[in-house]
Amino acid sequence: MQRIGEKAFKWIIKLLTFSSVLLLAFIVIFIFNESLVFFKEVPIWKFIGGRSWNPLGPPENLSILSIIMGTIYVSIVGICISLPLGVGIAIILSSYTNDRIKRFIKGIIDILAGIPSVIYGFIGLLVVVKFFEIKFSFAAGESVLAGGIVLSVMLLPFIISTCDETMDKIYEKYSQASQALGVSKSYMIRNIILPASKRGIVASVVLALGRGMGETMATMMVIGNAPIMPKLFGKAQTIPSLIALEMGMAEVGSLHYHGLFAAGFVLMIMLLLVNVLIYFIKAKMDI
């Protein structure tokens, strides 16, 4: 009876895995099929290489280079802010806190991960954007930096959770031996825990970058949504915010409508390239 249950569970897992892969394949095929109509009118190299996005103009004015750069720029700014903070907090949780405090802090981190992105965007609009406008006398506080700051707070839980899980296991493995040898905790962290945690840190970067590039509401509310080449203190637009803002007003079957699907297809390719790049980096670093 136990063997029958194990076989049934095994087949259920296989069925669920196959269903997930099949669903993902259907999504990719659907988006590609809708994008193909657009790419017959506008070559893909012109679409991703041009800087003008004007749905009311001729087809050659539908291009998203500036929007692609805005997506990448905001995500990198968010990662650059959140990664050092996330790794530092993970080190504190794994090496300097007891179980009771760690459970309390992890509970707060889980709450942060569960807050809807629109709440982050609302807070960013009222706090970060207003701070730039008041303290730095900006005409408009919406900027890539504001989007990066809001995004970094959203990415922190993912980075902390991934790094802490790895560092906690490594600390448990080497802490007693290090104490027996009289090695200080700071030395152990610098020379043992951090080097051995490279795989977890890279995994957290991949997870956070994918999350950041796909974020819609929070960045849309604070970035300014201007389809121009991004600057750190200037407005920009991301691919998810472009789709969210314009899909509702695009006429079904129009070139504008299919152009938004093409933008989504480009975003999927970007995420795929990021994962492939990180894979080669991991192979090169032997982690």
N, C-alpha and C positions, 0 to 999 in steps of 0.2 A: 504493500500500500504506500509506503514511504517513497519507494522508487517511482511509482506511478505519479505521485505528487511532484517529485523532482523533475520528471520528464515534462509534465504539464506546465510547470513553472518555467522551465527552459524554453518550451515552445511559445509560451505567452510573451516572454522577453524578446525572443526572436521576432515574433509578430509585431510587437510594439516598435522594435527597432526598424524593421522593414517599413512599417507604416510611416514612421517619422521621416525616413529617407525618401519614401515615395511622395510624401506631402511636400518636402523641400524641393524635390525635382519638379513637381507640378507648379510650384510657385515660380521657380526659375524659368520654366518653359513658358508660363503665362506672361511673365514680365518681358521675356525676350520676344515673344510673339507680338505683343503690343508695341514694343520698341522697333521691331523690324519695319513696320509701316513708316515710321519716322525716318529711319536710316536709309530708306529708299529715296527719300526726298533730300535729306541732308547727310552727306558722308560723315562717318563717325569721327574722322580726324578733324573735320571742320567743326563738328559739334563740341569736341573736347578741347579744341585749340583756339576757338574764338572767344572774345571777351564781351560780346553784346548779347543780352537777353531781352528781347522785345517781342512778346507774343503777337502784337498788333502789326508788326512789320513783316517783311518778306522772310522766307524760310532761312536764309543765310544769317538772319539776325537772332536765330535761336541757337546760342552756344553758351557753354557753361564753364569755361576755364576759370573765370574769376570766382565762380561759386564752388568749384572743386578746390581752389586754393583756400577759400574761406573755410570750407569743411576741414581741410588738413590743418590749417593755421590754428583754429580754435581748439581742435583736439590736441595738438602738440602743446599749446599753452596750458591747457588743462592738465595734461600729463606731467609737464615740467613742474607745475605747482604741487600736484597731488602725490607724485612718486616719492620725493624725499620725505614728505610728511608721513605718507603711508608706511614706508619702510621704517622710519624712525619710531612710529607708534607700534608697529609690529615687533620691533626689537624690545621696546619697553614692556609690551604685553608678555612676550615669551621669556624674558630674562630678568625683569625687575619687579614683577607683580605677583602676588599670591593668587590662588585659585578664586577666592571670593571677589577680589577686586577685578580680576580678569573677566569673570562671568558678568559682573555689573557693566564693565566697559563694552564687552561684546554685545550685551543686550542693547546698549545705546547705539552701537554701530549697526546692528540689525534693524533698529528703528529708522536710522538714517537711510538705509538701503530701501526701506519700504515706503518712504514718503513719496507721493506722486511728483513727477517732474514739474508739473504746473505750479506746485507750491514753491519749489526752488526758484522757478522763473519769477513768480510773484515777489518773493523776498528779494531776489536779485534786482528786480525793477525798482523796488521801494528803498533798498539799502545801498547796493553797489552802484547802480546807475545814479541815484541821487547824491551819493558820496562824491563821485567824479564831478558832477555838475556843480556842487557847492564848494568842495575843497579845492578843486583844480580849475574852476570857472570854465568848464567845457560847455560849448553851446548845446551839446547833446551827450549824455553819458553813455548812450548805447555804443558799444565798441567790441572789438575782438577781445580785448583784455577783460572786459566785464563778462563776456561769455565764457572766457577761459576760467575766470575765478569761480563763477557759478558751477561750471562743469567740473572743476577740480573737487568741489565739495561733494558732488554726486559720485565721483569716481573713487573717493577715499574708501568707502566700505568695501569695494571690490578688491582694491589693492591691499588693504589691511588684512582682510580675511584670507586671501591667498598666501600672502607672505607669512602671516602669523602661523598658519597651519604647518608650513614648511619649517620655519624657525623653531617652533615649539618642539617638533620631533628631533631636530638636530641638537637643541639645547639639552633635552633629556638624555640624548645619547652620549654627549661629551662632557656634561657638567661635572659629574662625579670624578672622572679621570682628571679634568682640569683642576678641580679643587685638591685632589690628592697630590698633584704635581706643584701646587702652589701658584698656579697661573691666575692672574687677575681676571675678573669678569670682562673688563673692557678689552683686554688682550684677546680673550677667547672670542668675543663678538667680532673684533676686527679681522682676526686671522683664521677663524674656524667657521663661525656661524654665517657671516656674510658671504665668504667664498662658496660655502656649501649650499647657500640658498639662491644661487644664481638662477637655477631652473625655475624656482617659485617666483622670483622677481620678474623674470622674462614672461612667465605665464600671466602674471598680474598685469604687465604692460599690454600684452595682447588682448586680454579681457577688457581692460580699461579703454584701450584705443578703439576697439570695436564698439564698445558702449558709447564712447564719446562721439564717434563719427556718425552713429545712428540716432543720437539724441535730437529731439525735435522741439518740444514745447519750451523747455527752459532756455535754450540758446535763442530760440525765435523771439522770446520776450525781451532779451537784453542786448541782442547783437545789432539791431538796427534794420536788418533785412534789406540791404541795398546791394544789388548785383554788380558790385564794382570790385576791383582788385583790393584785397584786404590790407589794412595797416593795423598795427597794434592798438593805436588809439583812435582808429577810424571804424566806420561801419562796414559790415560785410553781410554775406548770406551763406547759409549752408544748404546742401542738397535736401536734407529732410525738411527744413523750414520752407524751402521753395515748393516742394510737393504739397506740404500741409496748407500753405497759404493759397495756392493757385488751383489745386485739383478741384475744389468746389465750384470755381467759376469757369473752368475750362469746358467748352462744349464737347460732349462725348463724340468721338470719332474725328475731331479736328486735329490739325497738326500740332497745336498747342497741347492737346490732351495726350497724344502719343509722345510728344517731346518730354512730358513729365515722367512717363513710363521709361523713356530712354535715360533720363537723369537717374531714376531709381536703379536701372540696370548698370549704369556707370558706377553708382555707389556700391553695388554688390561686387563688381569687379575690383574696385578699390579695396574693399574689405578682404577679398580673396588674395590680392597681391600683398597686403599687409601680413596676412598669415603665412604666405609663402616666404616672404622676406624674413620674418621672425624665425621660421623653420631653418632657413639657411644660416642665420646668425647663430642659432642654438647649435647647429651642426659644426659651424666654424669655431665656436667657443668651446665645443665639446662639453655641453651641459645638458 
